[in-house]
Amino acid sequence: MKSCSLEQFTESLSPWLNESYIRSVTLRDDDKVVFSFIDGVSDVYEITDCNRSQINNVCKDLQDKGIQVLGVA
């Protein structure tokens, strides 16, 4: 699991979004975000400086970019 700020999290997404490398994203009940990649690897992120609503908004943005997102309200 990787702990990071919201800013670090969004910056780390940039290379993955350009390459269609993300298979899906899951926002878990414990507010951790799980990325599943096309090569079978998964990464879990704990965003430490925001609340679920802010994390939900980031996940909705990913969904708007065509990425399958689970657990978003």
C-alpha positions as a Markdown table, in Angstrom:
| # | Residue | x | y | z |
|---|---|---|---|---|
| 1 | Met | 0.0 | 0.0 | 0.0 |
| 2 | Lys | 1.2 | 3.5 | -0.9 |
| 3 | Ser | 0.3 | 6.5 | 1.3 |
| 4 | Cys | 0.3 | 9.8 | -0.4 |
| 5 | Ser | -1.3 | 13.3 | -0.6 |
| 6 | Leu | -4.1 | 14.0 | -3.1 |
| 7 | Glu | -1.7 | 16.1 | -5.1 |
| 8 | Gln | 0.9 | 13.2 | -5.3 |
| 9 | Phe | -1.9 | 10.8 | -6.2 |
| 10 | Thr | -3.2 | 12.8 | -9.1 |
| 11 | Glu | 0.4 | 13.5 | -10.4 |
| 12 | Ser | 1.2 | 9.8 | -10.3 |
| 13 | Leu | -1.9 | 9.0 | -12.5 |
| 14 | Ser | -0.7 | 11.0 | -15.5 |
| 15 | Pro | 1.6 | 8.4 | -17.2 |
| 16 | Trp | -1.0 | 5.6 | -16.7 |
| 17 | Leu | -3.8 | 7.7 | -18.3 |
| 18 | Asn | -1.8 | 8.3 | -21.4 |
| 19 | Glu | -1.2 | 4.6 | -22.1 |
| 20 | Ser | -4.6 | 3.0 | -21.3 |
| 21 | Tyr | -2.7 | 0.9 | -18.8 |
| 22 | Ile | -5.5 | 0.9 | -16.1 |
| 23 | Arg | -8.0 | -1.9 | -16.3 |
| 24 | Ser | -10.2 | -0.7 | -13.4 |
| 25 | Val | -10.2 | 1.4 | -10.2 |
| 26 | Thr | -12.0 | 0.4 | -7.0 |
| 27 | Leu | -12.9 | 2.8 | -4.2 |
| 28 | Arg | -13.0 | 0.5 | -1.1 |
| 29 | Asp | -15.2 | 1.1 | 1.9 |
| 30 | Asp | -12.1 | 2.0 | 3.9 |
| 31 | Asp | -11.5 | 4.9 | 1.4 |
| 32 | Lys | -8.4 | 3.2 | -0.1 |
| 33 | Val | -8.2 | 3.2 | -3.9 |
| 34 | Val | -7.2 | 0.1 | -5.7 |
| 35 | Phe | -5.8 | 0.2 | -9.3 |
| 36 | Ser | -5.9 | -3.0 | -11.4 |
| 37 | Phe | -3.6 | -2.8 | -14.4 |
| 38 | Ile | -3.8 | -4.7 | -17.7 |
| 39 | Asp | -0.7 | -6.8 | -16.8 |
| 40 | Gly | -2.4 | -8.2 | -13.7 |
| 41 | Val | -0.7 | -5.9 | -11.1 |
| 42 | Ser | -2.7 | -4.1 | -8.5 |
| 43 | Asp | -1.7 | -1.1 | -6.4 |
| 44 | Val | -3.5 | 0.2 | -3.3 |
| 45 | Tyr | -3.3 | 3.9 | -2.4 |
| 46 | Glu | -4.2 | 5.6 | 0.9 |
| 47 | Ile | -4.8 | 9.3 | 0.2 |
| 48 | Thr | -4.0 | 10.9 | 3.6 |
| 49 | Asp | -5.0 | 14.5 | 3.2 |
| 50 | Cys | -8.6 | 14.4 | 2.1 |
| 51 | Asn | -12.0 | 12.9 | 2.8 |
| 52 | Arg | -14.1 | 10.3 | 0.9 |
| 53 | Ser | -16.0 | 12.9 | -1.0 |
| 54 | Gln | -12.8 | 14.3 | -2.5 |
| 55 | Ile | -11.5 | 10.8 | -3.3 |
| 56 | Asn | -14.9 | 10.1 | -4.9 |
| 57 | Asn | -14.6 | 13.2 | -7.1 |
| 58 | Val | -11.2 | 12.0 | -8.3 |
| 59 | Cys | -12.6 | 8.6 | -9.1 |
| 60 | Lys | -15.5 | 10.2 | -11.0 |
| 61 | Asp | -13.0 | 12.1 | -13.1 |
| 62 | Leu | -11.3 | 8.8 | -13.9 |
| 63 | Gln | -14.7 | 7.3 | -14.8 |
| 64 | Asp | -15.3 | 10.3 | -17.2 |
| 65 | Lys | -12.0 | 9.4 | -18.9 |
| 66 | Gly | -13.4 | 5.9 | -19.7 |
| 67 | Ile | -11.9 | 3.9 | -16.9 |
| 68 | Gln | -14.1 | 1.4 | -15.1 |
| 69 | Val | -14.6 | 2.6 | -11.6 |
| 70 | Leu | -16.3 | 0.6 | -8.8 |
| 71 | Gly | -17.5 | 1.8 | -5.5 |
| 72 | Val | -18.1 | 5.4 | -6.5 |
| 73 | Ala | -21.4 | 7.0 | -5.3 |
